Amino acid sequence: MIKVIILKKFLLGNIGDIIKVKSGYARNYLIPYGYVLYACKYNLNKFSKENLLNKDNIDKKNKEYKKIYNKILKLSPLKLSFRCSDNGKLFGSLNSLDICNIISKNINYKISRKCVSIMGGKIKYLGEYIVNISLYKKYTINFILNIVSLNN
């Protein structure tokens, strides 16, 4: 039996756990596929330093996304003017890429098209719409768009 550190989520435990397994199982299966490392002093120190660096990176990402989240919240009832027909149908339509570009220009940060979702896929008529913006894990916003006529 040897001690190993779990690197990937696996049946034997959670990431970072130190467990005992049979030496042949570790040598022939777990280590070659990258599931575990031998639990020697060097690997224990390396793994703990990597975990600290990952936590620092996650904290930096959280701070960055929180700033962007607050900027988007300040814009929230965004009023957009478009040309339309007499019955309120837009000439063209608005999709998630258009909304990404509009919001990105207003907050000076590039938002991915994958982060924005519109109920129904496209906006084709005048009115008020709720657009869901998912930035990062816990930072999701229900953004309000007011589409009004430019003809008036």
DSSP file with accessible surface (Angstrom, degrees, kcal/mol):
  #  RESIDUE AA STRUCTURE BP1 BP2  ACC     N-H-->O    O-->H-N    N-H-->O    O-->H-N    TCO  KAPPA ALPHA  PHI   PSI    X-CA   Y-CA   Z-CA
    1    1 A M              0   0  146      0, 0.0     2,-0.3     0, 0.0    21,-0.2   0.000 360.0 360.0 360.0 135.7    0.0    0.0    0.0
    2    2 A I  E     -A   21   0A  46     19,-2.8    19,-2.4    17,-0.0     2,-0.4  -0.914 360.0-114.9-128.5 158.7    1.3    3.5   -0.9
    3    3 A K  E     +A   20   0A 120     -2,-0.3    36,-2.1    17,-0.2     2,-0.3  -0.756  36.3 176.9 -93.5 137.5    0.0    7.0   -0.2
    4    4 A V  E     -AB  19  38A   0     15,-2.6    15,-2.2    -2,-0.4     2,-0.5  -0.939  27.6-126.8-136.5 158.4   -1.1    9.1   -3.1
    5    5 A I  E     -AB  18  37A   1     32,-2.9    32,-1.7    -2,-0.3     2,-0.4  -0.916  28.1-126.9-104.8 129.3   -2.7   12.6   -3.6
    6    6 A I  E     + B   0  36A   1     11,-2.5    10,-2.9    -2,-0.5    30,-0.3  -0.621  29.1 175.5 -79.5 126.6   -5.8   12.7   -5.7
    7    7 A L        +     0   0   52     28,-3.2     2,-0.3    -2,-0.4    29,-0.2   0.704  64.7  37.5-101.0 -30.1   -5.5   15.2   -8.6
    8    8 A K  S    S-     0   0  107     27,-1.2    -1,-0.2     6,-0.1     2,-0.1  -0.927  97.7 -89.5-124.0 151.8   -8.9   14.7  -10.4
    9    9 A K        +     0   0  149     -2,-0.3     2,-0.3    -3,-0.1     5,-0.1  -0.403  65.0 157.0 -59.8 125.4  -12.3   13.9   -9.2
   10   10 A F  B >   -C   13   0B  36      3,-1.4     3,-1.3    -2,-0.1    -4,-0.0  -0.914  57.8 -93.6-148.8 168.4  -12.5   10.2   -9.0
   11   11 A L  T 3  S+     0   0  170     -2,-0.3     3,-0.1     1,-0.3    -2,-0.1   0.754 115.8  63.7 -61.7 -24.1  -14.3    7.4   -7.2
   12   12 A L  T 3  S-     0   0   68      1,-0.2     2,-0.3     7,-0.0    -1,-0.3   0.668 117.5 -62.7 -80.0 -17.9  -11.7    7.2   -4.5
   13   13 A G  B <   -C   10   0B  18     -3,-1.3    -3,-1.4     6,-0.0    -1,-0.2  -0.988  64.7 -49.6 164.5-166.8  -12.2   10.7   -3.1
   14   14 A N    >   -     0   0   89     -2,-0.3     3,-1.9    -5,-0.1    -8,-0.3  -0.509  67.7 -75.0 -96.3 166.9  -12.1   14.4   -3.7
   15   15 A I  T 3  S+     0   0   93      1,-0.3    -8,-0.2    -2,-0.2    -1,-0.1  -0.336 118.6  21.5 -61.9 132.4   -9.3   16.5   -5.1
   16   16 A G  T 3  S+     0   0   27    -10,-2.9    -1,-0.3     1,-0.3     2,-0.1   0.269  88.6 134.0  93.3 -10.8   -6.5   17.0   -2.7
   17   17 A D    <   -     0   0   68     -3,-1.9   -11,-2.5   -11,-0.1     2,-0.6  -0.445  50.4-139.3 -71.0 145.0   -7.3   14.0   -0.5
   18   18 A I  E     +A    5   0A  90    -13,-0.2     2,-0.3    -2,-0.1   -13,-0.2  -0.939  33.3 168.5-106.5 120.9   -4.4   11.7    0.5
   19   19 A I  E     -A    4   0A  36    -15,-2.2   -15,-2.6    -2,-0.6     2,-0.5  -0.845  34.1-117.9-128.8 165.8   -5.4    8.0    0.3
   20   20 A K  E     +A    3   0A 139     -2,-0.3     2,-0.3   -17,-0.2   -17,-0.2  -0.904  37.4 165.2-105.8 131.4   -3.8    4.6    0.5
   21   21 A V  E     -A    2   0A  11    -19,-2.4   -19,-2.8    -2,-0.5     2,-0.1  -0.919  45.5 -82.1-136.0 164.9   -4.0    2.3   -2.6
   22   22 A K     >  -     0   0  152     -2,-0.3     4,-2.1   -21,-0.2     5,-0.2  -0.430  39.8-124.7 -67.5 143.0   -2.3   -0.8   -3.7
   23   23 A S  H  > S+     0   0   44      1,-0.2     4,-2.9     2,-0.2     5,-0.2   0.874 108.2  51.5 -61.5 -39.8    1.0    0.0   -5.4
   24   24 A G  H  > S+     0   0   22      2,-0.2     4,-2.6     1,-0.2     5,-0.3   0.907 109.0  50.9 -65.1 -40.3    0.2   -1.9   -8.6
   25   25 A Y  H  >>S+     0   0   95      2,-0.2     5,-2.0     1,-0.2     4,-1.7   0.921 114.6  44.3 -62.3 -42.3   -3.1   -0.1   -9.0
   26   26 A A  I  <>S+     0   0    0     -4,-2.1     5,-2.8     3,-0.2    -2,-0.2   0.943 117.9  43.0 -67.4 -49.9   -1.3    3.3   -8.6
   27   27 A R  I  <5S+     0   0  131     -4,-2.9    -2,-0.2     1,-0.2    -1,-0.2   0.882 122.8  35.8 -64.3 -41.8    1.6    2.5  -10.9
   28   28 A N  I  <5S+     0   0  119     -4,-2.6    -1,-0.2    -5,-0.2    -2,-0.2   0.721 135.4   5.4 -91.1 -22.4   -0.3    0.8  -13.7
   29   29 A Y  I  X5S+     0   0   87     -4,-1.7     4,-1.5    -5,-0.3     6,-0.2   0.709 121.8  46.2-126.9 -57.8   -3.5    2.9  -13.8
   30   30 A L  I  4XS+     0   0    0     -5,-2.0     5,-2.4     1,-0.2     6,-0.9   0.924 115.3  41.4 -66.5 -47.3   -3.9    5.9  -11.5
   31   31 A I  T >4<S+     0   0   49     -5,-2.8     3,-1.6    -6,-0.2    -1,-0.2   0.944 113.0  51.2 -70.7 -46.7   -0.5    7.6  -12.1
   32   32 A P  T 345S+     0   0   85      0, 0.0    -1,-0.2     0, 0.0    -2,-0.2   0.866 112.7  47.3 -60.4 -32.3   -0.3    7.1  -15.9
   33   33 A Y  T 3<5S-     0   0  145     -4,-1.5    -2,-0.2     1,-0.0    -3,-0.1   0.430 115.9-115.6 -89.2   1.8   -3.8    8.5  -16.4
   34   34 A G  T < 5S+     0   0   27     -3,-1.6    -3,-0.2    -4,-0.3    -4,-0.1   0.704  78.5 124.4  78.2  20.6   -3.0   11.5  -14.2
   35   35 A Y  S   <S+     0   0   59     -5,-2.4   -28,-3.2    -6,-0.2   -27,-1.2   0.812  75.5  11.8 -80.3 -30.3   -5.5   10.8  -11.5
   36   36 A V  E     -B    6   0A   4     -6,-0.9     2,-0.3   -30,-0.3   -30,-0.2  -0.898  58.1-146.7-141.4 168.0   -3.0   10.8   -8.6
   37   37 A L  E     -B    5   0A  51    -32,-1.7   -32,-2.9    -2,-0.3     2,-0.1  -0.955  40.5 -93.5-129.0 153.1    0.6   11.7   -7.6
   38   38 A Y  E     -B    4   0A  98     -2,-0.3     2,-1.5   -34,-0.2   -34,-0.3  -0.402  38.7-122.5 -61.2 143.5    2.8    9.9   -5.1
   39   39 A A        +     0   0   26    -36,-2.1     2,-0.2   -20,-0.1    -1,-0.1  -0.401  59.7 140.5 -91.4  62.6    2.5   11.6   -1.7
   40   40 A C     >  -     0   0   62     -2,-1.5     4,-2.5     1,-0.1     5,-0.2  -0.493  68.2 -99.4 -94.1 172.1    6.1   12.5   -1.2
   41   41 A K  H  > S+     0   0  177      1,-0.2     4,-2.5     2,-0.2     5,-0.2   0.910 121.6  52.2 -59.0 -44.4    7.3   15.8    0.4
   42   42 A Y  H  > S+     0   0  161      1,-0.2     4,-2.6     2,-0.2    -1,-0.2   0.942 112.7  43.6 -59.7 -49.2    8.0   17.4   -3.0
   43   43 A N  H  > S+     0   0   20      2,-0.2     4,-2.8     1,-0.2     5,-0.2   0.868 111.9  53.9 -66.7 -36.1    4.6   16.6   -4.4
   44   44 A L  H  X S+     0   0   69     -4,-2.5     4,-2.1     2,-0.2    -1,-0.2   0.934 112.6  43.7 -63.1 -44.2    2.8   17.7   -1.2
   45   45 A N  H  X S+     0   0   96     -4,-2.5     4,-2.2    -5,-0.2    -2,-0.2   0.930 115.3  48.8 -65.3 -44.0    4.6   21.1   -1.4
   46   46 A K  H  X S+     0   0   90     -4,-2.6     4,-2.4    -5,-0.2    -2,-0.2   0.928 111.9  48.6 -62.1 -44.9    3.9   21.5   -5.1
   47   47 A F  H  X S+     0   0   22     -4,-2.8     4,-2.2     1,-0.2    -1,-0.2   0.910 111.2  49.4 -65.2 -40.4    0.3   20.6   -4.8
   48   48 A S  H  X S+     0   0   56     -4,-2.1     4,-2.0    -5,-0.2    -1,-0.2   0.903 111.6  49.2 -67.6 -37.7   -0.3   23.0   -1.9
   49   49 A K  H  X S+     0   0  140     -4,-2.2     4,-2.4     2,-0.2    -2,-0.2   0.919 110.7  50.4 -66.8 -41.0    1.4   25.9   -3.8
   50   50 A E  H  X S+     0   0   84     -4,-2.4     4,-2.6     1,-0.2    -2,-0.2   0.903 109.2  51.7 -63.4 -39.8   -0.7   25.2   -6.9
   51   51 A N  H  X S+     0   0   55     -4,-2.2     4,-2.2     2,-0.2    -1,-0.2   0.908 109.7  49.4 -63.5 -40.9   -3.9   25.2   -4.8
   52   52 A L  H  X S+     0   0  104     -4,-2.0     4,-2.2     2,-0.2    -2,-0.2   0.919 111.6  48.7 -64.0 -42.2   -2.9   28.6   -3.3
   53   53 A L  H  X S+     0   0  104     -4,-2.4     4,-2.4     1,-0.2    -2,-0.2   0.911 110.6  51.0 -63.8 -41.6   -2.2   30.0   -6.8
   54   54 A N  H  X S+     0   0   86     -4,-2.6     4,-2.4     2,-0.2    -1,-0.2   0.910 109.6  50.2 -62.3 -41.0   -5.6   28.7   -8.0
   55   55 A K  H  X S+     0   0  132     -4,-2.2     4,-2.3     2,-0.2    -1,-0.2   0.905 110.3  50.1 -64.7 -39.3   -7.4   30.3   -5.1
   56   56 A D  H  X S+     0   0   85     -4,-2.2     4,-2.3     2,-0.2    -2,-0.2   0.918 111.1  49.1 -63.8 -42.6   -5.6   33.6   -5.8
   57   57 A N  H  X S+     0   0   83     -4,-2.4     4,-2.4     2,-0.2    -2,-0.2   0.899 110.7  50.1 -63.9 -39.9   -6.6   33.4   -9.5
   58   58 A I  H  X S+     0   0   69     -4,-2.4     4,-2.6     2,-0.2    -1,-0.2   0.920 110.0  50.7 -65.4 -40.6  -10.2   32.7   -8.6
   59   59 A D  H  X S+     0   0   85     -4,-2.3     4,-2.2     2,-0.2    -2,-0.2   0.913 110.5  49.4 -62.9 -41.3  -10.3   35.6   -6.2
   60   60 A K  H  X S+     0   0  139     -4,-2.3     4,-2.4     2,-0.2    -2,-0.2   0.920 111.7  48.8 -63.1 -43.9   -8.9   37.9   -9.0
   61   61 A K  H  X S+     0   0  101     -4,-2.4     4,-2.9     1,-0.2     5,-0.3   0.916 110.0  51.9 -62.0 -43.1  -11.6   36.7  -11.4
   62   62 A N  H  X S+     0   0   36     -4,-2.6     4,-1.9     1,-0.2    -1,-0.2   0.917 110.9  47.2 -60.6 -43.2  -14.3   37.2   -8.8
   63   63 A K  H  X S+     0   0  147     -4,-2.2     4,-1.8     2,-0.2    -1,-0.2   0.926 113.7  48.3 -64.5 -42.4  -13.2   40.8   -8.2
   64   64 A E  H  X S+     0   0   88     -4,-2.4     4,-1.9     1,-0.2    -2,-0.2   0.941 113.9  45.3 -63.8 -47.2  -13.0   41.5  -12.0
   65   65 A Y  H  X S+     0   0   48     -4,-2.9     4,-2.7     1,-0.2    -1,-0.2   0.813 107.8  58.4 -69.6 -27.8  -16.4   40.0  -12.7
   66   66 A K  H  X S+     0   0  117     -4,-1.9     4,-2.4    -5,-0.3    -1,-0.2   0.914 106.3  49.0 -67.2 -39.1  -17.9   41.8   -9.8
   67   67 A K  H  X S+     0   0  146     -4,-1.8     4,-2.1     2,-0.2    -2,-0.2   0.935 114.0  45.2 -62.8 -45.4  -16.8   45.2  -11.3
   68   68 A I  H  X S+     0   0    9     -4,-1.9     4,-2.4     2,-0.2     5,-0.2   0.916 110.9  54.2 -65.0 -41.4  -18.3   44.2  -14.7
   69   69 A Y  H  X S+     0   0   61     -4,-2.7     4,-2.3     1,-0.2    -2,-0.2   0.923 109.2  47.9 -57.3 -46.3  -21.5   43.0  -13.0
   70   70 A N  H  X S+     0   0   72     -4,-2.4     4,-1.7     1,-0.2    -1,-0.2   0.882 109.8  52.5 -65.7 -38.1  -21.9   46.3  -11.2
   71   71 A K  H  X S+     0   0  103     -4,-2.1     4,-1.0     1,-0.2    -1,-0.2   0.915 111.2  46.7 -63.0 -42.2  -21.3   48.3  -14.5
   72   72 A I  H  X S+     0   0    0     -4,-2.4     4,-0.8     1,-0.2     3,-0.5   0.896 108.3  55.8 -68.2 -38.1  -24.0   46.2  -16.3
   73   73 A L  H >< S+     0   0   71     -4,-2.3     3,-0.7     1,-0.2    -1,-0.2   0.872 102.8  56.1 -62.2 -34.9  -26.5   46.7  -13.4
   74   74 A K  H 3< S+     0   0  185     -4,-1.7    -1,-0.2     1,-0.2    -2,-0.2   0.819 109.7  46.1 -66.5 -29.1  -26.1   50.5  -13.7
   75   75 A L  H 3< S+     0   0   40     -4,-1.0    -1,-0.2    -3,-0.5    -2,-0.2   0.655  81.4 124.0 -79.0 -16.7  -27.2   50.2  -17.3
   76   76 A S    <<  +     0   0   20     -4,-0.8     2,-2.1    -3,-0.7    68,-0.5   0.593  64.8  48.6 -34.0 -61.1  -30.1   47.9  -16.6
   77   77 A P  S    S-     0   0   90      0, 0.0     2,-0.4     0, 0.0    -1,-0.2  -0.506  83.1-179.6 -80.5  84.7  -33.1   49.6  -18.0
   78   78 A L  E     -d  145   0C  24     66,-2.2    68,-3.1    -2,-2.1     2,-0.5  -0.707  16.4-150.1 -88.3 127.6  -31.4   50.3  -21.4
   79   79 A K  E     -d  146   0C 145     -2,-0.4     2,-0.4    66,-0.2    68,-0.2  -0.876  15.2-175.5-102.4 123.3  -33.5   52.2  -23.9
   80   80 A L  E     -d  147   0C  24     66,-3.0    68,-2.9    -2,-0.5     2,-0.5  -0.960  12.5-148.9-121.0 136.5  -32.7   51.5  -27.6
   81   81 A S  E     +d  148   0C  63     -2,-0.4     2,-0.3    66,-0.2    68,-0.2  -0.900  22.6 167.9-108.2 130.7  -34.3   53.2  -30.6
   82   82 A F  E     -d  149   0C  64     66,-2.3    68,-2.4    -2,-0.5    69,-0.4  -0.962  38.8-103.5-137.3 154.5  -34.9   51.4  -33.9
   83   83 A R        +     0   0  157     -2,-0.3     8,-1.8    66,-0.2     2,-0.3  -0.549  49.1 170.0 -74.2 141.8  -36.8   52.1  -37.1
   84   84 A C  B     -G   90   0D   5      6,-0.2     6,-0.2    -2,-0.2    41,-0.1  -0.942  32.8 -99.7-147.5 169.5  -40.0   50.0  -37.3
   85   85 A S    >   -     0   0   33      4,-2.9     3,-1.5    -2,-0.3    66,-0.1  -0.225  48.6 -92.3 -82.5 178.2  -43.1   49.6  -39.3
   86   86 A D  T 3  S+     0   0  173      1,-0.3    -1,-0.1     2,-0.1    -2,-0.0   0.811 125.2  54.1 -64.4 -30.1  -46.5   51.0  -38.3
   87   87 A N  T 3  S-     0   0  122      2,-0.1    -1,-0.3     1,-0.0    -2,-0.0   0.385 123.3-100.4 -88.5   5.7  -47.5   47.8  -36.5
   88   88 A G  S <  S+     0   0   12     -3,-1.5    38,-2.1     1,-0.3     2,-0.4   0.549  74.3 140.8  93.2  10.1  -44.4   47.8  -34.3
   89   89 A K  E     -H  125   0E  94     36,-0.2    -4,-2.9     1,-0.1    -1,-0.3  -0.717  50.4-123.0 -88.6 132.5  -42.2   45.3  -36.2
   90   90 A L  E     -G   84   0E  10     34,-2.8     2,-1.2    -2,-0.4    -6,-0.2  -0.380  17.5-116.7 -70.8 149.0  -38.5   46.2  -36.4
   91   91 A F  E    S-     0   0E 126     -8,-1.8     2,-0.3    -2,-0.1    -8,-0.2  -0.755  96.2 -11.7 -82.3  98.9  -36.8   46.5  -39.7
   92   92 A G  E    S-     0   0E  57     -2,-1.2     2,-0.3    32,-0.1    -2,-0.1  -0.693  93.5 -98.8 100.5-162.3  -34.4   43.7  -39.1
   93   93 A S  E     -     0   0E  42     -2,-0.3     2,-0.5    -4,-0.1    31,-0.2  -0.971  16.2-116.5-152.8 166.2  -34.0   42.1  -35.7
   94   94 A L  E     +H  123   0E   6     29,-2.3    29,-2.9    -2,-0.3     2,-0.2  -0.941  33.2 179.4-108.6 127.9  -31.8   42.1  -32.6
   95   95 A N     >  -     0   0   38     -2,-0.5     4,-2.0    27,-0.2     5,-0.2  -0.592  47.3 -87.2-116.5-176.7  -29.9   38.9  -31.7
   96   96 A S  H  > S+     0   0   22     25,-0.4     4,-2.5     1,-0.2     5,-0.2   0.856 124.8  55.6 -63.3 -33.5  -27.5   38.1  -28.8
   97   97 A L  H  > S+     0   0   64      2,-0.2     4,-2.4     1,-0.2    -1,-0.2   0.921 107.4  49.3 -65.7 -41.8  -24.5   39.3  -30.8
   98   98 A D  H  > S+     0   0   57      2,-0.2     4,-2.3     1,-0.2    -2,-0.2   0.920 112.3  47.7 -61.7 -43.4  -26.0   42.7  -31.3
   99   99 A I  H  X S+     0   0    2     -4,-2.0     4,-2.7     1,-0.2     5,-0.3   0.908 109.9  53.2 -66.6 -39.2  -26.9   43.0  -27.6
  100  100 A C  H  X S+     0   0    1     -4,-2.5     4,-2.8     1,-0.2    11,-0.3   0.925 110.2  47.8 -58.8 -45.6  -23.3   41.9  -26.7
  101  101 A N  H  X S+     0   0   56     -4,-2.4     4,-2.0     2,-0.2    -2,-0.2   0.905 112.1  48.9 -64.2 -41.5  -21.9   44.7  -28.9
  102  102 A I  H  X S+     0   0   41     -4,-2.3     4,-1.5     2,-0.2    -2,-0.2   0.945 115.8  42.3 -64.1 -47.3  -24.2   47.3  -27.5
  103  103 A I  H  X S+     0   0    1     -4,-2.7     4,-1.8     1,-0.2     5,-0.2   0.916 111.9  55.2 -67.8 -39.9  -23.5   46.4  -23.9
  104  104 A S  H  X>S+     0   0   13     -4,-2.8     4,-1.4    -5,-0.3     5,-1.0   0.889 107.0  50.6 -61.0 -39.6  -19.7   46.0  -24.6
  105  105 A K  H  <5S+     0   0  163     -4,-2.0    -1,-0.2     1,-0.2    -2,-0.2   0.882 111.2  49.1 -64.8 -36.9  -19.5   49.6  -26.0
  106  106 A N  H  <5S+     0   0   84     -4,-1.5    -2,-0.2     1,-0.2    -1,-0.2   0.791 121.8  31.2 -75.9 -28.0  -21.3   51.0  -22.9
  107  107 A I  H  <5S-     0   0    7     -4,-1.8    -1,-0.2     2,-0.2    -2,-0.2   0.454 100.1-125.5-109.9  -1.9  -19.1   49.3  -20.3
  108  108 A N  T  <5S+     0   0  146     -4,-1.4     2,-0.3    -5,-0.2    -3,-0.2   0.897  75.7 106.7  58.8  42.0  -15.8   49.1  -22.2
  109  109 A Y  S   <S-     0   0   74     -5,-1.0     2,-0.5    -6,-0.2    -2,-0.2  -0.962  72.8-118.9-148.7 132.5  -15.4   45.4  -21.8
  110  110 A K        -     0   0  138     -2,-0.3     2,-0.4    -3,-0.1    -9,-0.1  -0.598  28.4-163.0 -77.4 119.4  -15.9   42.6  -24.4
  111  111 A I        -     0   0    5     -2,-0.5    -7,-0.1   -11,-0.3     2,-0.1  -0.862  20.8-117.7-101.9 137.7  -18.7   40.3  -23.4
  112  112 A S    >   -     0   0   59     -2,-0.4     3,-1.2     1,-0.1     4,-0.4  -0.422  13.6-127.9 -73.3 147.7  -19.0   36.9  -25.2
  113  113 A R  G >  S+     0   0  123      1,-0.2     3,-1.2     2,-0.2    -1,-0.1   0.821 108.5  64.1 -63.1 -29.5  -22.0   36.1  -27.2
  114  114 A K  G 3  S+     0   0  197      1,-0.3    -1,-0.2    19,-0.0    20,-0.1   0.721  93.4  62.3 -69.0 -20.1  -22.4   32.8  -25.3
  115  115 A C  G <  S+     0   0   29     -3,-1.2    19,-2.6    18,-0.1     2,-0.5   0.682  94.2  72.7 -77.6 -19.8  -23.1   34.8  -22.1
  116  116 A V  E <   +E  133   0C  10     -3,-1.2     2,-0.4    -4,-0.4    17,-0.2  -0.838  57.4 178.6-104.9 131.6  -26.2   36.5  -23.4
  117  117 A S  E     -E  132   0C  64     15,-2.5    15,-2.3    -2,-0.5     2,-0.4  -0.998   8.7-164.0-133.7 136.2  -29.5   34.6  -23.9
  118  118 A I  E >   -E  131   0C  21     -2,-0.4     3,-1.9    13,-0.2     2,-0.3  -0.947  29.2-115.0-116.5 133.6  -32.8   36.0  -25.2
  119  119 A M  T 3  S+     0   0  171     11,-0.7     3,-0.1    -2,-0.4    11,-0.1  -0.528 106.9  17.3 -64.6 125.2  -36.1   34.3  -24.7
  120  120 A G  T 3  S-     0   0   83     -2,-0.3     2,-0.9     1,-0.2    -1,-0.3   0.350 112.2-103.7  93.2  -9.5  -37.3   33.4  -28.2
  121  121 A G  S <  S+     0   0   45     -3,-1.9   -25,-0.4   -26,-0.0     2,-0.3  -0.184  94.2  38.1  90.0 -46.5  -33.9   33.9  -29.8
  122  122 A K  S    S-     0   0  111     -2,-0.9     2,-0.6   -27,-0.1   -27,-0.2  -0.964  71.1-127.2-138.7 155.7  -34.4   37.3  -31.5
  123  123 A I  E     +H   94   0E   1    -29,-2.9   -29,-2.3    -2,-0.3    -3,-0.1  -0.919  36.6 157.2-103.4 120.0  -36.1   40.5  -30.8
  124  124 A K  E     +     0   0E 104     -2,-0.6   -34,-2.8   -31,-0.2     2,-0.3   0.501  54.4  51.3-119.7 -10.6  -38.4   41.5  -33.7
  125  125 A Y  E    S-H   89   0E 114    -36,-0.2   -36,-0.2   -41,-0.1    22,-0.1  -0.871  85.3 -94.4-129.6 162.1  -40.9   43.9  -32.1
  126  126 A L  S    S+     0   0   54    -38,-2.1     2,-0.3    -2,-0.3    22,-0.2  -0.338  74.2  77.8 -66.4 153.4  -41.1   47.0  -30.0
  127  127 A G  E    S- F   0 147C  31     20,-2.0    20,-3.4     2,-0.0     2,-0.5  -0.899  81.3 -48.4 142.7-169.6  -41.5   46.5  -26.3
  128  128 A E  E     - F   0 146C 131     -2,-0.3     2,-0.3    18,-0.2    18,-0.2  -0.896  51.1-176.2-106.5 130.7  -39.7   45.6  -23.1
  129  129 A Y  E     - F   0 145C  60     16,-3.0    16,-3.1    -2,-0.5     2,-0.5  -0.942  21.4-138.8-127.7 147.9  -37.5   42.5  -23.0
  130  130 A I  E     - F   0 144C 100     -2,-0.3   -11,-0.7    14,-0.2     2,-0.5  -0.928  20.1-168.0-107.0 124.7  -35.6   40.7  -20.3
  131  131 A V  E     -EF 118 143C   0     12,-3.5    12,-3.2    -2,-0.5     2,-0.5  -0.946  14.8-138.2-114.0 130.2  -32.2   39.4  -21.4
  132  132 A N  E     -EF 117 142C  55    -15,-2.3   -15,-2.5    -2,-0.5     2,-0.5  -0.782  17.8-170.3 -91.0 124.5  -30.2   37.0  -19.3
  133  133 A I  E     -EF 116 141C   0      8,-3.0     8,-2.9    -2,-0.5     2,-0.7  -0.967   3.1-169.3-117.4 117.9  -26.5   37.7  -19.0
  134  134 A S  E     + F   0 140C  51    -19,-2.6     6,-0.2    -2,-0.5     3,-0.1  -0.898  14.1 166.0-109.3 105.4  -24.3   35.0  -17.3
  135  135 A L  E     -     0   0C  19      4,-2.8     2,-0.3    -2,-0.7    -1,-0.2   0.956  64.1 -19.0 -82.8 -58.0  -20.8   36.4  -16.7
  136  136 A Y  E >  S- F   0 139C  38      3,-0.8     3,-3.8   -71,-0.1    -1,-0.3  -0.936  94.0 -62.8-160.3 127.3  -19.2   33.9  -14.2
  137  137 A K  T 3  S+     0   0  163     -2,-0.3    -2,-0.0     1,-0.3    -1,-0.0   0.079 130.3  15.6  31.3 -87.1  -20.6   31.3  -11.9
  138  138 A K  T 3  S+     0   0  146      1,-0.1     2,-1.1    -4,-0.1    -1,-0.3   0.468 106.0  92.0 -94.6   1.4  -22.7   33.4   -9.5
  139  139 A Y  E <   + F   0 136C  23     -3,-3.8    -4,-2.8     2,-0.0    -3,-0.8  -0.705  48.4 144.5-101.3  85.9  -22.8   36.6  -11.6
  140  140 A T  E     - F   0 134C  71     -2,-1.1     2,-0.4    -6,-0.2    -6,-0.2  -0.967  26.9-163.6-121.0 141.9  -26.0   36.4  -13.7
  141  141 A I  E     - F   0 133C   5     -8,-2.9    -8,-3.0    -2,-0.4     2,-1.0  -0.970  21.6-144.2-128.0 137.3  -28.1   39.4  -14.5
  142  142 A N  E     - F   0 132C 109     -2,-0.4     2,-0.3   -10,-0.2   -10,-0.2  -0.855  34.1-162.1 -96.6  97.8  -31.7   39.8  -15.8
  143  143 A F  E     - F   0 131C   0    -12,-3.2   -12,-3.5    -2,-1.0     2,-0.5  -0.633   7.7-139.4 -88.9 135.6  -31.0   42.8  -18.0
  144  144 A I  E     - F   0 130C  52    -68,-0.5   -66,-2.2    -2,-0.3     2,-0.5  -0.845  16.1-170.6-101.9 127.4  -34.0   44.9  -19.2
  145  145 A L  E     -dF  78 129C   1    -16,-3.1   -16,-3.0    -2,-0.5     2,-0.6  -0.967   7.7-160.3-114.9 127.9  -34.1   46.3  -22.7
  146  146 A N  E     -dF  79 128C  43    -68,-3.1   -66,-3.0    -2,-0.5     2,-0.6  -0.944   8.5-161.8-105.9 113.4  -36.7   48.8  -23.8
  147  147 A I  E     +dF  80 127C   4    -20,-3.4   -20,-2.0    -2,-0.6     2,-0.3  -0.876  17.4 176.1 -97.7 117.7  -37.0   48.8  -27.6
  148  148 A V  E     -d   81   0C  47    -68,-2.9   -66,-2.3    -2,-0.6     2,-0.2  -0.810  33.2 -93.3-120.9 165.1  -38.7   52.0  -28.8
  149  149 A S  E     -d   82   0C  22     -2,-0.3     3,-0.3   -68,-0.2   -66,-0.2  -0.527  17.1-162.4 -81.3 137.4  -39.6   53.5  -32.2
  150  150 A L  S    S+     0   0  101    -68,-2.4   -67,-0.2    -2,-0.2    -1,-0.1   0.653  83.1  77.6 -87.8 -15.1  -37.2   55.9  -33.9
  151  151 A N              0   0   82    -69,-0.4    -1,-0.2   -66,-0.1   -68,-0.1   0.733 360.0 360.0 -67.2 -25.8  -40.0   57.1  -36.2
  152  152 A N              0   0  179     -3,-0.3     0, 0.0     0, 0.0     0, 0.0  -0.183 360.0 360.0 -68.4 360.0  -41.6   59.3  -33.6
